[in-house]
Amino acid sequence: MSSSTSIGIIDIGSNSIRLVIYEINSHGAYRVVSEHKDSARLSERIGSDGILHSKDILSIVPILSHYALLCKVHEVKTVRAVATAAIRNAANSAEIVRILEEQTTLSIEVLSGAEEARYGFLGVVNSIDIKDGLIIDIGGGSTEVTLVRDRKLLHSVSFPFGAVNTTRQFMKNTILAEQQMADIRRTVHDAISAHAWIASSPGLPMVGLGGTVRALGKMSQKRNKYSLPLAHNYMLQPGEISYFLKLLSSLPLEKRKKIDGLAKERADIMVPGLIIMDTIFEAAQASECVVSGSGLRDGLFYETYDPKSPFKHDVLEASIHNLLQLHPNAAVKHVTHIDKFAMQLFEKLSIHSGLEARSQRYLHTAALLYRIGASVHFYQYNKHTQYMISQAHIDGLSHREIVICSFIATYKTKSRTHQQVLSHKDLLLESDEELIIKLGTLLNLAIAMDYSETQPVQELQLTLSSMTLTLKLLCIHNPVLELKELAVRNKDFEKIWSLKLKAQAGVFSTK
């Protein structure tokens, strides 16, 4: 894109209405710059005749008008407003859309169940490195289930029950009786029994979307004193769905509202949402449950941003590229050069050290992002880099891997790394400390070979013997700073890798 622009996504859901504004810079990199949420509970307002009456339609006009104004203030060029289950399933759906469009000047799309599932799928596969799995999106008025195989949408279905309308149908007071809970399970079982593919792939991970799943993730993180405050791609502990279902269903509403991590406005609809989730999880015989912070709105954004190619084929590469283009002070030419050398070092030494192939992606990520902290402030950019990597939405990496990359990118000494690792004992494996130190040392060698940031070293030739790693630097001008820095790094490398380091400089030839 030649200039900055913005895209606004308005999601008129069955439980809440949300606005997300994405800013897209002149390099085509994007980020969320504003997000708003208002409770609507549209599924509760649908009458027994299936109609959403005028006063209830008009009740959400101020919210939508405010969101339209926010888009105008942010100079949003493209706004997509979509409605999901509550309006889709209402008997007067067309009338609702007509009134809202007249009152707000917004153009509103009513998504089908299949479209809602597809956008949720797109939001997930573009932000989580998942090849096969089951996606479950529990909304206020519907639940979408999608089977993913080889990163493709194989099957999907939209069920007409969600956390809000199920609560309204089955909960007669603030606590569900055993019979009412059993009735909800039976409703879910009856619905999924017509779709054999849900139970035909046992052992797959389940990726959960929607407010019920996000709230469950927050409660889990509070319960486990989780050390990384990232919601997206958080993995629930085994048995936690049934644990929280049992806990919350036994508590009166006022005590539910005091559960750490559970928003007060969700306390009344949380148990029915968890029953839906638990029933599908057990029927599918899922291996684990991952919380996704990306879903419908993200899928809508990807399609609007790049309608010809909304699907990311390499999630991690796309995420790294986006971060680099968001932070031009990361010195892209320099870090790309560093990454080339780091990859050569890894390939030469991985056999010697027995490093797993996946570790190369950690080094690659760290090499390209090690300077992004300079966009905050050049001085102490290491400190800013560590924070930015660990807190950023780096898609394609697990939480453990994000922490590993943040420590590799900012590696200085073994003792410092040991202290860093202690702060994330709940996430890291015992072997990760040694991995971080080894890869951090390689990154420092790669950085040394462009220490002047003028790319004197154009090519690197590596020779490995049982005792020595020889670096032959083929240069286009004098690498005086590079050779000096390599000499400084020599002792640390020899200590960590049990190899002597020799560096030789030669003249690069284009012939």
GUFI-620828 format. One record per residue (C-alpha): residue in three letters; x, z, y. Coordinates in steps of 0.1 Angstrom, whole numbers, plus 5000, padded with zeros to 4 digits. Last residue first. Layout:
! residues N
ALAXZY;...
//
This chain:
! residues 511
LYS533348954867;THR531649224887;SER534749454885;PHE534849824890;VAL538249964897;GLY539350264876;ALA539150634878;GLN539950874849;ALA538351204841;LYS539251424812;LEU537051704799;LYS537951944771;LEU535152024746;SER533752354735;TRP530352254751;ILE529652564772;LYS533252674779;GLU534652324783;PHE531852234807;ASP532252544828;LYS536052494831;ASN535752124840;ARG533052164867;VAL535652214895;ALA537751924882;LEU534651714883;GLU534051814919;LYS537551694929;LEU537151364910;GLU533751304928;LEU535151384962;VAL538051144959;PRO535950864944;ASN537850584962;HIS535650274965;ILE533950034941;CYS534450254911;LEU534650244873;LEU534850604862;LYS536250654828;LEU535050994815;THR536851134784;LEU535251404763;THR537751584742;MET538151794711;SER536551604682;SER536751284701;LEU534251134726;THR534850834748;LEU532550764777;GLN532450464801;LEU530650514834;GLU529750234858;GLN529150214895;VAL531050514906;PRO531450504944;GLN527650574947;THR527750704983;GLU526151044976;SER529551204980;TYR528951404949;ASP528051104929;MET529951174897;ALA529551554904;ILE525851524900;ALA526251384865;LEU528551674856;ASN526051914870;LEU523351754850;LEU525451794818;THR525952164826;GLY522152214831;LEU521552044798;LYS523752294780;ILE522552594799;ILE518852504795;LEU519252444758;GLU521052784753;GLU518252964771;ASP515652764752;SER516752894718;GLU514853224721;LEU511653024729;LEU510153034764;LEU506653104776;ASP506153484773;LYS509753544781;HIS509253374815;SER511053614839;LEU513753684813;VAL514653314814;GLN515553334851;GLN517853634845;HIS519653454817;THR519953144838;ARG521753334865;SER524253474839;LYS524853134825;THR525652984859;LYS524352724884;TYR521352544869;THR518752434895;ALA517352114877;ILE517852274843;PHE515852584854;SER512852374867;CYS513052154836;ILE512752444813;VAL509752594833;ILE507952254831;GLU508652234794;ARG507152574787;HIS504052474807;SER503752154787;LEU504951824802;GLY503051494806;ASP501851574841;ILE504051754866;HIS501351934887;ALA503852124908;GLN504352504906;SER507452504884;ILE508952194899;MET508252304935;TYR509652664929;GLN512852544913;THR513352274940;HIS512852524968;LYS515552754955;ASN517852464949;TYR517152334984;GLN518852644997;TYR519652455029;PHE518052115029;HIS514652255038;VAL511152185024;SER511851815016;ALA515251925004;GLY513452094975;ILE512951744959;ARG516751734951;TYR516651824914;LEU513751594907;LEU515351284892;ALA517951474872;ALA515451744861;THR513051494847;HIS515751304828;LEU517251624815;TYR513851734802;ARG513151394788;GLN516351404769;SER515351724753;ARG512651544734;ALA515351374713;GLU516451704699;LEU520051824706;GLY522351844676;SER525451914697;HIS527751624687;ILE524851394681;SER523451474715;LEU526751434732;LYS526951054738;GLU523251004744;PHE523151304767;LEU526151194788;GLN524650844791;MET521250984802;ALA522951214828;PHE524850914842;LYS521750704848;ASP519851014861;ILE522551074887;HIS522250714900;THR518450754902;VAL519051084920;HIS521250914947;LYS518950614953;VAL515850844955;ALA517351084980;ALA514851374974;ASN514151355012;PRO511551095003;HIS509251364989;LEU505851214980;GLN507550904966;LEU509651124943;LEU506551324932;ASN504651004923;HIS507650864903;ILE507851194884;SER504051184876;ALA504150814865;GLU507150874843;LEU505451184827;VAL502151004820;ASP503650694805;HIS500850424800;LYS498850544830;PHE495350394830;PRO493750294863;SER495049934862;LYS492749684880;PRO490749954898;ASP493850124912;TYR492850404937;THR489150384929;GLU489750394891;TYR492350674894;PHE490050874918;LEU487050854895;GLY489150974866;ASP490351264888;ARG486851354897;LEU485751354861;GLY488651544846;SER491851714855;GLY492352094853;SER492552064816;VAL492552374794;VAL493952324759;CYS492252444728;GLU493852464694;SER493652314658;ALA490052194661;GLN487752234631;ALA485351994648;ALA482452224639;GLU484352534649;PHE485252394684;ILE481752254688;THR480152594682;ASP482752774703;MET482252554733;ILE478452564732;ILE478552944727;LEU481052974756;GLY478652794780;PRO475753014769;VAL478053324776;MET479253204810;ILE475953134827;ASP475353484843;ALA479053554851;ARG479653224869;GLU478853334905;LYS480953644899;ALA484153444891;LEU485753544859;GLY489553604861;ASP489453974856;ILE486054084842;LYS484154264869;LYS481154024870;ARG480654084833;LYS480154454841;GLU477254374864;LEU475754124840;PRO475554364811;LEU478354344785;SER478154254748;SER477953884753;LEU481053894774;LEU483254054748;LYS482053854718;LEU482353524737;PHE485753634750;TYR487153694715;SER485353384700;ILE487153164725;GLU490353364723;GLY490853314685;PRO494253144688;GLN495653184723;LEU494452934749;MET496852654760;TYR497152584797;ASN497452214805;HIS496152264841;ALA495652624851;LEU499152694864;PRO500153044875;LEU503153084852;SER503953434840;TYR500753494819;LYS499753864820;ASN497953794786;ARG494553914798;LYS494853754832;GLN495953424817;SER493053434792;MET490453514819;LYS491753214839;GLY491552984809;LEU488053094801;ALA487053024837;ARG488552674834;VAL486652614802;THR483252724816;GLY483852534849;GLY484452194833;LEU486952044810;GLY488352144775;VAL490951954755;MET490552014718;PRO493551964696;LEU493051774663;GLY493051954629;PRO489851814616;SER488951454624;SER485551374608;ALA483651664624;ILE482951494658;TRP482851154640;ALA479651254622;HIS477551224653;ALA473951304644;SER475051654633;ILE476351714669;ALA472851764683;ASP471451984655;HIS474552194656;VAL474252244694;THR470552344692;ARG471352574662;ARG474052744682;ILE471652804711;ASP469052944687;ALA471653174672;MET472453314706;GLN468753364713;GLN468353544680;GLU471353774687;ALA469853864721;LEU471253714752;ILE471853954781;THR470753904818;ASN467053854809;LYS465153574791;MET468153364784;PHE467253064763;GLN466052784785;ARG467652884818;THR470952974803;THR470952634784;ASN470152464817;VAL473152624835;ALA475952614808;GLY475152264796;PHE472652074775;PRO471551714775;PHE474351594751;SER476651314762;VAL478451124735;SER481850954731;HIS483750764705;LEU487150584703;LEU488550634738;LYS492150534735;ARG495350744737;ASP496150664701;ARG492850814691;VAL490651014715;LEU487251144705;THR484951234734;VAL482351504737;GLU480251534769;THR478151844776;SER475251824800;GLY473352024827;GLY475952264841;GLY479052094828;ILE480852144795;ASP483351864791;ILE484851854756;ILE487751614748;LEU488751584711;GLY492351484704;ASP494951214696;LYS497851094717;ILE497951364744;ASP500551374771;ILE498151534797;SER497451394832;ASN496351034828;VAL494851104794;VAL492651374809;GLY491251214840;LEU490550894821;PHE488651084794;GLY486551264821;TYR485850924837;ARG484750784803;ALA482551084795;GLU480751054828;GLU480350684823;ALA478850734788;GLY476450994801;SER475350754828;LEU476550814864;VAL474150804893;GLU476050654922;ILE475350774957;SER475950594990;LEU476250855017;THR474450825050;THR473351195046;GLN469551205050;GLU468650855039;GLU471150865010;LEU469851204998;ILE466251095000;ARG466850764981;VAL468950934954;ILE466251204948;GLU463550934946;ALA465550734920;SER465951044898;ASN462351144899;ALA462051244862;ALA465351424865;ASN467951334838;ARG470451164860;ILE469951404888;ALA470851714867;ALA473251524845;THR475651364870;ALA475651244906;VAL478451044922;ALA479751014958;ARG482650774963;VAL484150774997;THR486750515009;LYS488550515042;VAL488850885047;GLU489750965083;HIS490151335075;VAL487551415101;LYS485251155087;CYS485651285052;LEU484951635065;LEU481751495081;ALA480551345048;TYR481251675031;HIS479251865057;SER476351615052;LEU476551665015;ILE476352045018;PRO473552025045;VAL471551785022;ILE471752024992;SER468552215001;LEU466751885008;ILE466451804971;ASP465152154964;LYS462552134991;SER461551784979;HIS460951874943;LEU463351804914;ILE460951684887;GLY461151734850;ASP457551854848;SER458852204839;GLY460552194873;ILE464252114878;ARG465652384901;GLU467852554875;SER469652224867;LEU470452184904;ARG472452504904;ALA473852414939;SER477052624943;ASP479452484969;LYS483052354963;HIS485652214987;GLU489052044982;SER491451915008;VAL494951745008;VAL495151634971;ARG498151414966;TYR499051044963;ALA502050814963;GLY501550454973;HIS504750434993;SER502850435026;ASN501050765017;ILE497850814998;GLU495851125007;TYR493251244982;ILE490151434994;VAL488151634968;LEU484551734974;ARG482551934950;ILE478952014943;SER478052284918;ASN475952364887;SER474452024878;GLY477151824895;ILE477151624927;ASP480851514926;ILE482051384959;ILE485451194958;GLY487151114990;ILE489950854992;SER492650845020;THR494950595035;SER498550565046;SER499950225053;SER501349915034;MET500050005000;
//
